[in-house]
Amino acid sequence: MKSNHSDNSNPGIQIAIIGGSYAGLTLANVLHLNSYSYTIFDRRRLPFTHVMGGSGFNIPSFSLIRRELSLPRLDKPNRKDVIDLLMRRVMSNLLPEHNIVEINEGEDTFLYVVSETKCKNTSKLIHKMHGPYHIVVGADGVISRCRNSAYKGILLIGDARWVNERWFDLGLRRIDRGANIAIVDGMQLGQTIRRSATLANSLQEMIWLVHEETKSVNCAREKYQKKIMLQSALMVLVVAMLLKYLSST
């Protein structure tokens, strides 16, 4: 397994962003404008545009990020326009076709991510380790590798964070506003990191402040598993009651 111990030459905090859609790209832009070191991993091949929910993009958060990130004004932006704008600044820090298959904590307590990518010449799968990272942010959607195999302290934004709202209606209630929430999530986490940097006297204190301010979005495996178990038990109970009712009629 190949090891890469520095995905960005800038000193200071190192951040891995898993997922290059609305949440991940918004966060990356905030980090970029504040000169923080980051790497974006995405399993898709360029060019990619997330179009779930239709091509229209008339959501309030675009106005927010346009001002905060100094993006060009667009009269009627569609989803492709927004993705292209967000990607423009951060393209050099984006690793497409890198599917994250594992996240590990090293003996140094830092986090390492293992990506799987195809060799262009032979199509053979290559595994590569990236790190170390002080923070790993899961912005990888509903089927989130970060959420399912996370260590305590990994942060979740976008659908990776809010997926538990989707289980009972297959996500239909949230499709239209999912991009809006994802953008706000990415912006808020970026602002939290920036604010923590101004308050902290050291890198360690900055990381501690980030995690303290984002406790509600930290991905704790135990908490997630308990919630899934409760949801599964509830669904089994409902099905059992329905079958009992049907058998008695």
Phi, psi and chi 1 to 4 in degrees:
 res  aa     phi    psi   chi1   chi2   chi3   chi4
   1 MET       -  128.2 -177.0 -178.8  -68.7      -
   2 LYS   -77.7  141.8 -126.5  173.9  143.1 -176.1
   3 SER  -117.6  136.2  177.4      -      -      -
   4 ASN  -124.9  112.1  176.3   11.7      -      -
   5 HIS   -97.8    8.7  -69.9  -73.1      -      -
   6 SER  -158.9  102.7 -178.5      -      -      -
   7 ASP   -85.6   -8.2  -71.7  -45.8      -      -
   8 ASN  -151.4  134.8 -164.9  -55.2      -      -
   9 SER   -79.4  -11.6   58.1      -      -      -
  10 ASN   -67.2  140.1  -66.7  -27.2      -      -
  11 PRO   -76.1  170.2   28.4  -33.6      -      -
  12 GLY    96.0 -150.0      -      -      -      -
  13 ILE   -67.4  139.1 -168.4  168.0      -      -
  14 GLN  -113.9  126.8  -62.1  -77.8  -17.9      -
  15 ILE  -125.7  131.0  -59.8  171.4      -      -
  16 ALA  -104.8  131.3      -      -      -      -
  17 ILE  -113.8  116.6  -57.1  171.3      -      -
  18 ILE   -96.6  105.1  -45.3  -58.5      -      -
  19 GLY   118.1  125.4      -      -      -      -
  20 GLY  -115.4   45.9      -      -      -      -
  21 SER  -107.3 -150.9 -165.3      -      -      -
  22 TYR   -57.1  -50.2  -59.2  112.2      -      -
  23 ALA   -66.1  -50.2      -      -      -      -
  24 GLY   -63.6  -42.2      -      -      -      -
  25 LEU   -70.6  -35.5  -69.0  176.3      -      -
  26 THR   -64.4  -47.2  -59.7      -      -      -
  27 LEU   -58.8  -44.5  170.6   60.6      -      -
  28 ALA   -59.9  -38.5      -      -      -      -
  29 ASN   -65.4  -41.0  -88.5  -94.6      -      -
  30 VAL   -62.4  -45.1  178.0      -      -      -
  31 LEU   -63.1  -40.7  -61.8  176.9      -      -
  32 HIS   -62.4  -45.4 -171.2   90.8      -      -
  33 LEU   -66.7  -21.1  -69.4  174.6      -      -
  34 ASN  -105.7   13.6  -72.3  -84.1      -      -
  35 SER    61.5   36.0  -58.7      -      -      -
  36 TYR   -93.3  151.0  -65.2  119.5      -      -
  37 SER   -83.6  129.8  -61.7      -      -      -
  38 TYR  -152.4  157.3   64.8   93.5      -      -
  39 THR  -136.5  133.8  -55.7      -      -      -
  40 ILE  -104.0  129.4  -47.9  166.0      -      -
  41 PHE  -111.6  134.6  -61.5   89.9      -      -
  42 ASP  -143.7  138.9 -161.8  -76.2      -      -
  43 ARG   -77.2  -14.8   66.3  178.5 -178.9  -85.7
  44 ARG   -84.6  160.8  -64.3  167.0  -66.7  178.2
  45 ARG   -92.8  140.2  177.5 -176.9  -60.1  175.5
  46 LEU   -72.0  147.9  -70.4  172.4      -      -
  47 PRO   -82.2  144.4   30.4  -33.2      -      -
  48 PHE  -132.5  144.4   54.6   79.0      -      -
  49 THR  -141.0  127.3  -59.0      -      -      -
  50 HIS   -81.5  117.5 -172.5   64.9      -      -
  51 VAL  -116.1   13.4  -64.6      -      -      -
  52 MET   -58.6  131.0 -168.6   67.3  170.0      -
  53 GLY    94.7    4.0      -      -      -      -
  54 GLY   105.2  174.2      -      -      -      -
  55 SER   -89.6  -16.5   60.2      -      -      -
  56 GLY   -70.0  151.0      -      -      -      -
  57 PHE  -141.8   56.4 -157.6   89.4      -      -
  58 ASN   -97.3   58.8   54.6  -12.9      -      -
  59 ILE  -111.1  151.3   58.9  175.5      -      -
  60 PRO   -62.1  -31.1  -21.2   31.4      -      -
  61 SER   -68.6  -19.0   60.1      -      -      -
  62 PHE   -64.2  -39.4  178.7   69.6      -      -
  63 SER   -61.9  -38.0  -61.7      -      -      -
  64 LEU   -62.6  -51.9  166.6   68.3      -      -
  65 ILE   -72.0  -28.1   62.5  169.4      -      -
  66 ARG   -61.9  -41.7 -170.9 -175.6   66.4   77.3
  67 ARG   -72.1  -48.6  -66.5 -167.9  -56.9  -89.7
  68 GLU   -66.7  -34.7  -68.7  -70.6  -33.1      -
  69 LEU  -104.3    5.9  -57.5  177.9      -      -
  70 SER    54.5   48.9  -59.0      -      -      -
  71 LEU   -87.8  155.2  -62.4  173.0      -      -
  72 PRO   -62.3  150.4  -19.2   30.1      -      -
  73 ARG   -75.6  135.4 -179.8 -174.4  -65.9  -85.1
  74 LEU  -125.8  129.5  -65.3  173.9      -      -
  75 ASP   -66.2  -52.2  -68.4  -27.6      -      -
  76 LYS  -133.5   76.2  -65.6 -178.8  179.0  179.3
  77 PRO   -68.8  137.7   26.2  -33.6      -      -
  78 ASN  -100.9  177.6   59.2   38.4      -      -
  79 ARG   -64.1  -37.2  -69.3  170.6 -176.2  -98.0
  80 LYS   -64.0  -41.1 -175.9  178.8 -176.0  -54.8
  81 ASP   -58.0  -44.6  -67.7  -25.9      -      -
  82 VAL   -66.7  -45.8  174.6      -      -      -
  83 ILE   -60.5  -44.3  -70.2  -69.8      -      -
  84 ASP   -62.0  -41.3  -71.3  -15.0      -      -
  85 LEU   -64.6  -44.8  -79.0  176.4      -      -
  86 LEU   -67.1  -31.7  -69.7  172.9      -      -
  87 MET   -79.7  -21.7 -163.9  177.5  -69.0      -
  88 ARG   -56.8  -45.6 -165.8  172.1  -63.4  170.1
  89 ARG   -75.1  -30.8  -78.8 -163.8 -171.1  106.9
  90 VAL  -106.7    7.7  -57.5      -      -      -
  91 MET   -56.6  -37.0 -178.9   68.3   78.0      -
  92 SER   -68.6  -16.2   60.1      -      -      -
  93 ASN  -105.6   12.0  -68.0   60.9      -      -
  94 LEU  -100.6  130.6  172.3   66.1      -      -
  95 LEU  -112.8   92.9  -66.6  179.8      -      -
  96 PRO   -75.7  166.1   28.3  -32.8      -      -
  97 GLU    57.3   31.9  -60.9 -177.4   69.7      -
  98 HIS  -118.5   97.2  -82.0   65.6      -      -
  99 ASN   -84.7  119.4 -178.2   36.2      -      -
 100 ILE   -77.6  120.2  -59.8  -56.0      -      -
 101 VAL  -108.9  -13.0  -64.6      -      -      -
 102 GLU  -160.5  145.9 -163.6  174.3  -15.5      -
 103 ILE  -129.0  126.3  -57.6  171.8      -      -
 104 ASN  -127.0  152.7  -63.5  -46.9      -      -
 105 GLU  -103.2  124.7 -173.3  176.3   49.7      -
 106 GLY   -80.9  172.4      -      -      -      -
 107 GLU   -63.4  -21.5  -66.6 -178.8   -0.8      -
 108 ASP   -84.1    5.4   52.0    6.8      -      -
 109 THR    71.8    0.0   71.0      -      -      -
 110 PHE   -81.2  164.4  -65.9  124.1      -      -
 111 LEU  -102.4  143.5  -65.3  170.1      -      -
 112 TYR  -128.1  139.5  -63.2   80.2      -      -
 113 VAL  -114.4  142.0  -61.5      -      -      -
 114 VAL  -110.4  122.9  179.0      -      -      -
 115 SER  -106.9  155.1   68.1      -      -      -
 116 GLU  -121.5  125.1 -179.1 -179.2   78.3      -
 117 THR  -141.4  157.0 -173.7      -      -      -
 118 LYS   -91.3  136.4  -77.1 -174.2  178.8 -179.9
 119 CYS   -68.8  130.6  176.3      -      -      -
 120 LYS   -65.6  -31.3  -66.8 -178.7  179.2  178.6
 121 ASN   -83.6  -39.0  -62.9  -33.8      -      -
 122 THR  -113.6   -8.7   64.4      -      -      -
 123 SER    62.8   13.6  -65.7      -      -      -
 124 LYS   -75.0  140.9 -177.8 -179.9  178.1 -178.9
 125 LEU   -75.4  131.4  -68.6  176.3      -      -
 126 ILE  -117.4  132.0  -60.3  172.8      -      -
 127 HIS  -103.1  134.5  -71.4   80.2      -      -
 128 LYS  -138.0  136.2 -174.5  176.3 -179.2 -178.8
 129 MET   -98.4  134.9 -175.8  165.5   67.0      -
 130 HIS  -121.2  141.0  -51.1 -100.7      -      -
 131 GLY   150.0 -170.6      -      -      -      -
 132 PRO   -79.3  155.1   29.2  -33.5      -      -
 133 TYR  -122.8  141.5  -65.2  106.6      -      -
 134 HIS   -81.0  -33.4  -57.5   95.9      -      -
 135 ILE  -137.1  136.5  -66.6  174.8      -      -
 136 VAL  -117.7  127.3  172.2      -      -      -
 137 VAL  -110.7  122.3 -179.8      -      -      -
 138 GLY   -87.8  107.2      -      -      -      -
 139 ALA  -123.0   36.1      -      -      -      -
 140 ASP  -103.3   27.6   47.4  -16.2      -      -
 141 GLY    80.3 -165.4      -      -      -      -
 142 VAL   -62.5  -47.3  173.9      -      -      -
 143 ILE   -90.9   80.1  -53.8  174.0      -      -
 144 SER   -94.0  122.1  170.0      -      -      -
 145 ARG   -65.9  -36.6  170.7   69.3   62.9  177.0
 146 CYS   -64.0  -41.6  -66.9      -      -      -
 147 ARG   -70.9  -40.3 -173.7 -176.6   62.5 -107.0
 148 ASN   -77.6  -24.3  -67.0  -18.8      -      -
 149 SER  -130.8   32.3   61.6      -      -      -
 150 ALA   -86.4  153.4      -      -      -      -
 151 TYR   -93.8  160.0  -71.7   91.1      -      -
 152 LYS   -61.4  133.3 -146.4  166.6 -172.8  178.3
 153 GLY   106.1  -15.6      -      -      -      -
 154 ILE   -70.2  137.6  -70.3  178.9      -      -
 155 LEU  -101.4  144.7  -53.8  177.7      -      -
 156 LEU  -119.6  138.8  -60.5  176.9      -      -
 157 ILE  -138.3  160.3   54.5  177.4      -      -
 158 GLY    69.0 -147.6      -      -      -      -
 159 ASP   -64.0  -27.0  -78.5  -19.2      -      -
 160 ALA   -61.8  -32.0      -      -      -      -
 161 ARG   -82.7  -42.3  173.2 -175.2  177.5 -171.2
 162 TRP   -99.9   12.7  -62.9  103.4      -      -
 163 VAL   -59.5  -29.6   65.4      -      -      -
 164 ASN   -67.8  -13.2  -74.7  -23.7      -      -
 165 GLU   -75.9  -15.0  -76.1 -166.7   -0.2      -
 166 ARG   -97.8  -13.3  -52.2  178.1   76.4  133.6
 167 TRP   -64.5  -34.3   70.4  -85.1      -      -
 168 PHE   -84.1  -16.5   58.4   88.0      -      -
 169 ASP  -129.7   21.1   66.8  -10.4      -      -
 170 LEU    59.1   22.9  -57.8 -179.3      -      -
 171 GLY    85.3    1.3      -      -      -      -
 172 LEU   -62.6  -31.0  -62.8  176.9      -      -
 173 ARG   -70.3  -23.5 -172.2  169.1   64.2   90.2
 174 ARG  -110.7   -2.5  -75.0 -153.4  -10.9   76.8
 175 ILE   -58.4  -44.8  -76.0  177.0      -      -
 176 ASP   -68.2  -31.0  -73.1  -25.3      -      -
 177 ARG  -108.5    5.8   57.5 -165.9 -178.8  101.5
 178 GLY   -62.8  -43.5      -      -      -      -
 179 ALA   -63.8  -38.8      -      -      -      -
 180 ASN   -61.3  -46.9 -176.6   61.3      -      -
 181 ILE   -65.0  -39.2  -66.7  172.9      -      -
 182 ALA   -62.5  -43.0      -      -      -      -
 183 ILE   -64.9  -44.0  -75.7  176.0      -      -
 184 VAL   -62.9  -41.7  172.5      -      -      -
 185 ASP   -57.9  -48.6  -97.8    5.4      -      -
 186 GLY   -61.9  -41.0      -      -      -      -
 187 MET   -65.0  -44.9  178.9   66.7   68.9      -
 188 GLN   -65.7  -40.5  -71.9  179.0  -17.1      -
 189 LEU   -66.7  -39.6 -180.0   55.9      -      -
 190 GLY   -60.8  -41.3      -      -      -      -
 191 GLN   -67.2  -35.7  -68.7  171.3  -21.2      -
 192 THR   -63.4  -42.9  -64.2      -      -      -
 193 ILE   -63.8  -43.4  -67.6  171.9      -      -
 194 ARG   -63.9  -42.4 -178.3  175.8   61.3 -166.8
 195 ARG   -66.3  -41.2 -175.1  166.5   55.8 -109.1
 196 SER   -63.6  -35.1  -61.4      -      -      -
 197 ALA   -65.6  -34.9      -      -      -      -
 198 THR   -74.6  -25.1   61.4      -      -      -
 199 LEU   -90.5  -26.3  -63.5  173.2      -      -
 200 ALA   -84.5  150.9      -      -      -      -
 201 ASN   -98.8   -8.2  -64.5  -43.9      -      -
 202 SER  -151.6  165.9   66.1      -      -      -
 203 LEU   -62.8  -41.2  177.9   59.2      -      -
 204 GLN   -62.2  -41.4  -70.8   72.9   21.4      -
 205 GLU   -67.7  -36.1 -173.4  179.7   -3.3      -
 206 MET   -62.4  -46.0  173.8 -173.4  172.3      -
 207 ILE   -62.4  -42.0  -63.7  167.9      -      -
 208 TRP   -61.0  -43.0  179.5   82.7      -      -
 209 LEU   -64.4  -40.8  -76.5  172.4      -      -
 210 VAL   -58.9  -46.8  170.1      -      -      -
 211 HIS   -69.0  -34.5  -71.9  -58.2      -      -
 212 GLU   -65.5  -40.3  -77.2  -63.5  -58.6      -
 213 GLU   -75.2  -17.2  -75.4 -157.6   39.2      -
 214 THR  -118.5   29.2   55.3      -      -      -
 215 LYS   -57.1  -33.4  -84.5 -175.3  176.0  178.9
 216 SER   -69.9  -17.3   61.4      -      -      -
 217 VAL  -111.6    1.2  -61.7      -      -      -
 218 ASN   -63.1  142.0  -80.4    1.8      -      -
 219 CYS   -94.6   94.8 -178.8      -      -      -
 220 ALA   -95.2  119.9      -      -      -      -
 221 ARG   -55.0  -42.5 -177.7 -161.6  -60.4  -96.2
 222 GLU   -63.9  -43.7  -60.8   81.7    4.6      -
 223 LYS   -64.0  -42.9 -175.8  176.8  179.6 -179.4
 224 TYR   -64.1  -45.3  171.2   71.7      -      -
 225 GLN   -63.7  -39.8  -72.2  179.9  -21.4      -
 226 LYS   -62.7  -41.1  -74.0  178.9 -179.0  177.4
 227 LYS   -65.2  -43.0 -176.8  172.0  -72.1 -171.4
 228 ILE   -64.5  -39.7  -67.9  -60.2      -      -
 229 MET   -63.4  -41.3  -71.5  173.9   64.5      -
 230 LEU   -65.5  -42.1  -72.5  171.9      -      -
 231 GLN   -64.1  -42.4  -68.5  174.0   -7.9      -
 232 SER   -64.4  -42.2  -59.6      -      -      -
 233 ALA   -63.2  -39.3      -      -      -      -
 234 LEU   -64.2  -43.3  178.8   59.7      -      -
 235 MET   -64.7  -40.7  -68.6 -178.6   69.7      -
 236 VAL   -62.6  -41.5  169.3      -      -      -
 237 LEU   -63.1  -43.7  179.5   61.4      -      -
 238 VAL   -62.8  -44.2  170.3      -      -      -
 239 VAL   -63.8  -41.9  170.7      -      -      -
 240 ALA   -62.9  -42.7      -      -      -      -
 241 MET   -65.3  -38.5  -68.2  175.0   65.6      -
 242 LEU   -65.3  -43.4  179.9   60.6      -      -
 243 LEU   -64.5  -39.4  -70.1  174.7      -      -
 244 LYS   -64.2  -40.8 -175.9  176.8  179.7 -179.5
 245 TYR   -65.1  -43.8  170.8   77.4      -      -
 246 LEU   -65.8  -36.5  -68.2  174.5      -      -
 247 SER   -71.9  -23.0   62.7      -      -      -
 248 SER   -89.5   -9.7   63.8      -      -      -
 249 THR   -99.4      -   56.8      -      -      -
